[in-house]
Amino acid sequence: MPQCVDIYMGPGYELYATPLPRGEIALSALARAEALHGRLDDQFRRWWNAQPHLAERLDGAKQVGGMLAISPVSGRARRRFLPGFVLLGDAAGFTDPITGGGMTQALLAAELLGQYVARNVRPANNWLATFDRERERLLRDYRRVTAFVMWLVQNPAFLLTALEVTRLLPRLFSHFLGFAGGTRRLCAVA
């Protein structure tokens, strides 16, 4: 069984092909509203057929489940906290899942929230805004790296150069994977 999630990009959409046991594939889509035309099932099929490698993988495949939903490529909550209530992870806002750092970001924010709760057992409305600003600073590099990866995807000439750099400098690639997984900082602090 393949061990990797394959990501396919097209104008205004991303497809994620996740290998499952028994040779099955879970196919997910994220799309910008302007990329949607007609029925979702038909649009989904057009997207995967526009990706030659994916279309070949799915040729002759039997669909075993229905489409559940298509999500926006990015999002941000208007309010991420209220007294006694805090949104974490993607619910609080996300740039794009392409770097795979969503769970890391949720856990880092939850850890930060736990520190605030331990120090501030009084009503939350006195410290939640401070927590939210610190959370933004904590996650700023993740959002910047994700935005840069999305820029690379939209600029293929630069993407090919970046892929070549990661091939020539595997430690750099490893560093970025560690960063996305929360085990490394983006830049060392002196």
C-alpha positions as CSV (number, residue, x, y, z in Angstrom):
1,M,0.0,0.0,0.0
2,P,1.4,3.5,-0.9
3,Q,2.3,5.5,2.2
4,C,1.9,9.0,0.8
5,V,-0.9,11.4,0.2
6,D,-0.7,12.7,-3.4
7,I,-1.7,16.3,-4.0
8,Y,-2.9,17.4,-7.4
9,M,-3.3,21.1,-8.1
10,G,-5.5,22.8,-10.7
11,P,-6.9,26.3,-11.3
12,G,-8.8,27.1,-8.1
13,Y,-8.8,23.5,-6.6
14,E,-6.6,20.9,-4.9
15,L,-7.2,17.2,-4.9
16,Y,-5.8,14.9,-2.1
17,A,-5.6,11.2,-2.9
18,T,-5.1,9.2,0.4
19,P,-4.3,5.5,0.1
20,L,-6.5,3.2,2.3
21,P,-6.3,-0.5,3.0
22,R,-7.5,-3.0,0.4
23,G,-6.3,-0.7,-2.4
24,E,-9.0,1.9,-1.9
25,I,-8.3,5.7,-2.2
26,A,-10.0,8.5,-0.3
27,L,-10.2,11.5,-2.7
28,S,-10.7,14.9,-1.1
29,A,-11.1,18.3,-2.7
30,L,-10.6,21.9,-1.6
31,A,-11.8,24.5,-4.0
32,R,-12.3,28.2,-4.4
33,A,-15.9,29.2,-5.0
34,E,-15.1,30.5,-8.5
35,A,-13.8,27.1,-9.5
36,L,-17.2,25.5,-9.0
37,H,-19.4,25.1,-12.0
38,G,-22.5,22.9,-12.1
39,R,-23.2,19.9,-10.0
40,L,-20.4,19.1,-7.4
41,D,-20.2,15.4,-8.4
42,D,-19.6,16.4,-12.1
43,Q,-17.1,19.1,-11.1
44,F,-15.2,16.6,-9.0
45,R,-15.0,14.2,-11.8
46,R,-13.8,16.9,-14.3
47,W,-11.0,17.9,-11.8
48,W,-9.7,14.4,-11.4
49,N,-9.9,13.7,-15.1
50,A,-7.9,16.9,-15.7
51,Q,-5.0,15.2,-13.8
52,P,-3.5,12.5,-16.1
53,H,-1.8,10.5,-13.3
54,L,-4.9,10.6,-11.1
55,A,-7.2,9.8,-13.9
56,E,-5.1,6.8,-14.7
57,R,-5.1,5.6,-11.1
58,L,-8.9,5.9,-11.0
59,D,-9.6,4.4,-14.4
60,G,-12.0,1.5,-13.9
61,A,-12.3,2.1,-10.1
62,K,-15.6,1.6,-8.4
63,Q,-16.9,4.4,-6.2
64,V,-17.7,2.9,-2.8
65,G,-19.0,6.1,-1.1
66,G,-20.7,9.3,-1.9
67,M,-19.3,12.7,-1.9
68,L,-19.7,14.3,1.5
69,A,-18.6,18.0,0.9
70,I,-16.1,20.3,-0.7
71,S,-14.3,22.7,1.6
72,P,-13.0,26.2,0.9
73,V,-9.2,26.4,0.3
74,S,-8.8,28.8,3.2
75,G,-10.9,30.4,5.9
76,R,-10.9,32.6,9.0
77,A,-13.4,32.9,11.8
78,R,-14.7,36.4,12.4
79,R,-14.5,35.8,16.1
80,R,-12.1,33.1,17.5
81,F,-13.0,33.5,21.1
82,L,-15.7,34.7,23.5
83,P,-15.8,34.5,27.3
84,G,-15.6,30.8,28.1
85,F,-15.2,29.8,24.4
86,V,-12.2,29.4,22.2
87,L,-11.9,28.1,18.6
88,L,-8.7,26.1,17.9
89,G,-7.2,24.5,14.8
90,D,-8.9,24.9,11.5
91,A,-12.0,26.3,13.2
92,A,-10.1,29.4,14.2
93,G,-8.8,29.9,10.6
94,F,-6.5,28.2,8.1
95,T,-4.5,29.2,5.1
96,D,-4.4,25.8,3.2
97,P,-3.7,22.2,4.3
98,I,-1.0,21.6,1.7
99,T,1.9,21.8,4.2
100,G,0.2,19.3,6.6
101,G,0.6,21.5,9.6
102,G,-3.0,21.9,10.7
103,M,-2.9,19.4,13.6
104,T,0.4,20.8,14.7
105,Q,-1.0,24.3,14.8
106,A,-4.1,23.1,16.7
107,L,-1.9,21.3,19.3
108,L,0.5,24.3,19.7
109,A,-2.5,26.6,20.2
110,A,-4.1,24.2,22.7
111,E,-0.9,24.0,24.7
112,L,-0.7,27.8,24.7
113,L,-4.3,28.0,25.8
114,G,-3.6,25.5,28.6
115,Q,-0.8,27.7,29.9
116,Y,-3.2,30.7,30.0
117,V,-5.9,28.8,31.7
118,A,-3.5,27.5,34.4
119,R,-2.3,31.1,35.1
120,N,-5.7,32.8,34.8
121,V,-8.5,31.0,36.5
122,R,-10.6,34.1,36.7
123,P,-13.2,35.0,34.0
124,A,-11.6,34.5,30.5
125,N,-12.7,37.8,29.1
126,N,-9.7,39.5,30.8
127,W,-7.0,37.5,29.1
128,L,-8.5,35.8,25.9
129,A,-7.5,38.8,23.7
130,T,-3.9,38.5,24.9
131,F,-4.0,34.8,24.3
132,D,-5.4,35.3,20.8
133,R,-2.6,37.8,19.9
134,E,0.1,35.5,21.2
135,R,-1.5,32.6,19.2
136,E,-1.3,34.7,16.1
137,R,2.4,35.3,16.7
138,L,3.0,31.6,17.4
139,L,1.3,30.6,14.1
140,R,2.6,33.4,11.9
141,D,5.5,31.4,10.5
142,Y,3.2,28.5,9.6
143,R,1.0,30.8,7.7
144,R,3.9,32.4,5.9
145,V,5.4,29.1,4.9
146,T,2.0,27.8,3.7
147,A,1.4,31.0,1.7
148,F,4.9,30.6,0.1
149,V,4.2,27.0,-0.8
150,M,0.9,28.1,-2.4
151,W,2.8,30.8,-4.3
152,L,5.3,28.2,-5.6
153,V,2.4,25.9,-6.7
154,Q,1.0,28.8,-8.7
155,N,4.4,29.6,-10.3
156,P,5.6,26.4,-11.8
157,A,9.0,27.7,-12.9
158,F,9.9,28.6,-9.3
159,L,8.4,25.4,-8.0
160,L,10.7,23.3,-10.2
161,T,13.7,25.3,-8.9
162,A,12.5,24.8,-5.3
163,L,12.0,21.1,-5.8
164,E,15.6,20.9,-7.2
165,V,16.9,22.7,-4.2
166,T,15.2,20.3,-1.8
167,R,16.7,17.4,-3.9
168,L,20.2,18.9,-3.6
169,L,19.8,19.9,0.0
170,P,17.8,17.1,1.7
171,R,18.6,18.5,5.2
172,L,16.7,21.7,4.2
173,F,13.7,19.7,3.2
174,S,13.9,17.7,6.4
175,H,14.0,20.9,8.3
176,F,10.8,22.2,6.7
177,L,9.1,18.9,7.3
178,G,10.1,19.1,11.0
179,F,8.8,22.6,11.1
180,A,5.4,21.6,9.6
181,G,5.3,18.8,12.2
182,G,6.0,21.0,15.1
183,T,9.4,19.5,16.0
184,R,11.5,22.4,14.8
185,R,11.3,26.2,14.7
186,L,11.5,27.8,11.3
187,C,14.5,29.8,12.3
188,A,16.8,29.4,15.2
189,V,16.5,32.2,17.7
190,A,19.9,33.5,19.0
